[in-house]
């Protein structure tokens, strides 16, 4: 390594935003507006970047929406320290795979396009270049890219500049080593002038890592002056007015003046950050209403779509558009309210049901199964809950299940549906038997599944091939349970409502409801970090009804069907039936084939 005199020069009299305005180039591969960087395009970014620079600034926290340029702020910070204050830098992503993508897709293009960085980090093709995908050296420092899920990538190495991206997606522990954020922060202790930058969109209120960090900062909000009275206003979603016909407006909290997003954001060059708390640590919150890349009509449209789609989509919108944690109601369902969900179907299938899935739980002396109907907007309809007693090691029990999954379920008008997808628990004592049963049934969308705990995991992961060519799906059971309990708290008529038949012969009795609500969401601590898990309320209640519902919902996620298309099919079926009634055409059995929209098998 060649040591140059510039390494020993005092820090430059230059802020990160000034560096970006002078040297940063945005690549066409990763930017909708490639070319020379201009902080004035999104003025709120100026102070967010500059807050990192003062010697007294040890930690800075950004709790933001998804489309406000937070990744570019991280890249500008990296470029500044490579060029002007060479230092050991660590960028921590939620997973090692995400770290590799960040290095290839974002960091490498910045190093390529910013001429001031040419020659700092050598070409990776050169011998002994010190430039690998996850570790790059330059005169006076290096940059390491780590995954919060990988203890090895967090191995001891002194770090001055720590950049933690999407901190809410970090696991509670890096293997068995403990909280990955705490592990990374410990690596900065050797530097009196260390910089710790924590960035993320939030997740669940009360359990969000970035929310917890933000609460102990200055809690600054971006404000714009009213175009009429000049008084400063935070861009609060609660003051946005829209009727679905005209452009959304926001009312000034001082003079009551109402104008659209263009009017408010035309004052962005006069914007300011307002602190709501006294702290030595600066913290910034900005939502997508301030973003120059997202229009207010688009934000309102996204809100309406997510509201219609149910609580899961509304949670994503709250996190990624408002940059706020979502308040979960999971685990707080009162069993006394469950009878409010019951209604008379009038047939095996209510007219609102568009397709069926099944969830099967295996026990030592029986199989338990639920047939679940799915309607528009995430509504679900319990169709039947059954127990098949016998030895799961015997072929007779599996034959009975096969016959049950092959049957048709009928509407009041005589039309019918079959189960479109079924998930069978393979995690018990009869894994081989489950695999044998599913081996030749992939075409019928009958799959073995295995549950994985841990908050934040996807509801369903891509399948892995087991012996005999069986496809095994892993279900994020904590995630699905959270979604289920949120639905159970919905009011009748809201998206995602859960219906149950009043007919006790269908298996939905008091013991079923106790089993469905047999677990609760609790918060625990590991390595100084809070995490969410699910625990039994009492050992005296069996949880098979909950497991079967989770597997049936997992089957729906595997299918990932276009419910609008199924709605059109159902309406077309009804119209055709009415038109052909006089012709006495034989009934048509509707058999949805939707696996192509889900995982390709």
Secondary structure by P-SEA (a helix, b strand, c coil): cccccccccccccccaaaaaacbbbbbcccccccccccccccccccccccccccccccbbbbbcccccaaaaaaaaaaaaaacccccbbbbbcccaaaaaaaaaccaaaaaacccccccccccccccccccccccccccccbbbbbbcccccccccccccbbbbcccccccccccccccaaaaaaaaaccccbbbbbbbbbcccccccaaaaaaaaccbbbbbbcccccccccccccccccccccccbbbbcccccccccccccccccccbbbbbcccccbbbbbbcccccccccaaaaaaaaaaaaaacaaaaaaaaaccccbbbbbccccccccccccccccccccccccccbbbbbbbbcccbbbbbbbbbcccbbbbbcbbbbbbcccccaaaaaaaaaaaabbbbccccccccccbbbbbcccccaaaaaaaaccccccccbbbbbbbcccccccccccccccbbbbbbbaaaaaaaaaaaaaaccccccbbbbbbccccccccaaaaaaaacbbbbbbbcccbbbbbcccccccccaaaaaaaaaaaaaaaaaccaaaaaaaaaaaaaaaaaaaccccccbbbbbbbcccccccc
